[in-house]
Amino acid sequence: MINKQCLPFECLQVEIQGIIKNFAEVYQCDTDIIVSTIYAIVSIAVNKSIKLFDGKYTNYPSMWICHVAPSGSNKSAPVKMLFKPINELNEEAVVAYYEELRHTDKDDSNKPKPICKKLSLTDTTPEAIYKALSFMPQMVYRDEIKGMIDDFDRYNRSGIISNMLSIWDSTSFCIDRKTEDPTFIREPFLEILGGIQPGLLKSTFGNPQLMISGFNQRILFVYPDKVPVTYYSDMQLNEAIMPYWTDFVRKLMTLEPTTLTLSSEAKDYYCTYYNMLQDKKASADDYMQYVYSKLQIIILRWSIVTHLLWEKSFEYYRKDTISGDEMLQAIQCMNYFESAAEKVYHEISGGMYQGSMVVR
């Protein structure tokens, strides 16, 4: 049950490694928090413009990530700082929206109303998420993800859990409301990033509906073994870090639409990993079977972002093939997430899950 692994980042481009190390040092936090946040932000920056076709299915790099760490562990401050480029883009989108609205003829009912092209949502309702997704890919960032999960109970009759599962699967669906026109959401892309304290895991994710439906198993839990002690420090980020990171995120948004494929070596590694999870399913309970099933998909999504972080030059992104080394990196990350999922399952099941066996 003890997760002794960390999310690897030593093979990523040197500048990204520098960001991870500098953030972890300045904010005295675990590198897993930084690595996963960078993956989440890269994901929403490229959203549906970069996809992977494995010969059978197409995957976008959308992922749901939840940081598990106690209060005062600095799990939020570095995330907010890394999120700054997205906030700047959101601000520009809002300004552009109101400027376009100001020049819109209110008497012209045939002209469509301007759309606010924000990339992320924070404190919002399921209805607002649906509406935003009907226009463009979205990211929900909740410092405390429990608030979003608690909202599910209030909107449960509207089929929110079922809809969220469809969203994760990028399955098109229609929202029908008695007082509104139908809203069709085509191949939704929703990134989720948030945090939670360990003591709140059971009350939040221990809901039988979340456990049985496969909702929990779609989440990548980032659960560091030991949280660094945060002593007072005047240390600040290297002054070159944020300008580089901001420029990096903005360049990602300009990449031409690309469909990636797996190299023969990457396909071999993926097949071996896939089959290993199939073998694990044979002796696992229902909950962990769901985890293994989702990891078989998530690894492809994770490998897309790994590919984008692998080399310094954006010229590299013209290579539309995921390499064997990139797939191996993704497999290492999935091993971490599998172990973290076990830790979470152990806690939300009240200690009934003990590694590869279930105490009955």
Protein Blocks (a to p, Z undefined) as FASTA:
>chain_A
ZZcbdcdfklmcfklmmmmmmmmmmnopafklmmmmmmmmmmmmnmmmpccdehjaccdf
bdcddddddehklpmmmmmmmmmmmmmmmmmmmmmmmmmmmmpcfklmkbccdddfbfbd
cbdcfklmmmmmmmoccddddfblmlmmmmmmmmmmnommmmmmmmmnopacddddfkbc
cdddehiaddddddddfklmmmmmmpmklmmnommmmpccdddfbacdddddfbdcdfkl
mmmmmmmmmmmmmpccddddddfklmmmmmmmmmmmmmmmmmmcfklmmmmmmmmmmmmm
mmmmmmmmmpmblklmmpccdcfklmmmmmmmmmmmmmmmmmmmmmmnnomaghjaccZZ
